């Protein structure tokens, strides 16, 4: 039998675990809601806007602190590109141009797509409410930034006086280690002010319905949150039903 003398093509990557994740995400078509929902109006020369959004995502997952690092972390890593279904990586300035072309409508489209992804793949969405509470951990993290950034104001940032920045707020499903939702606030916003409007944010992800059901569940959904912040511990209880969503909380300062 004739034997091939052509050497197989071998590629290497320093982030093999991320490449394995990329292969799995391609297998389950993880990003299809983003592909179907997000429509960025931009001329395609070589890479489509969706291609460049994928490149941005992989760059972040590879540990980049900014999109500029796409050229060193992703563009030079052929194996990682192939794992995520990319034949080549867009140049970092091209990726940034696509992000700059996004409008408020695109942000809403992406939010809707991420909600679909959360419902499809999260364990928190399938939580057995009849058995136990859904525990939500709510907290803000100070993020210093430049004075020209959106929502940048003077505020409290640990060990950094007179700095401008923003507060990154997150709601975590503590039992499952999942981020339910996150949002940027101005640097002066505290947890007590952010909590009330947030009481409706998890409902946008869970919609308070049974999985695979078209109608809301008749049972109320209750969630308790206990979070340690830089100013002490915050305790809050959120009760939700198809007709009402409310939140109440008490802070005990350290």
Secondary structure, 3 states (H helix, E strand, C coil): CCCCCCCCCCCCCCCHHHHHHHHHHHHCCCCHHHHHHCCCCCCCCCCCHHHHHHHHHHHHHCCCCCHHHHHHHCCCCHHHHHHCCCCCCCCHHHHHHHHHHCCHHHHHHHHHHHHHHHHHHCCHHHCCCCCCCEEEEEEEEEEECCCCCCCCEECCCCCCCCCEEEEEEEEEECCCCEEEEEEEEECCCCHHHHHHHHCCHHHHHHCCECCCCCCECCCCEEEEEEEEECCEEEEEEEEECCCCEEEEEEEEEC
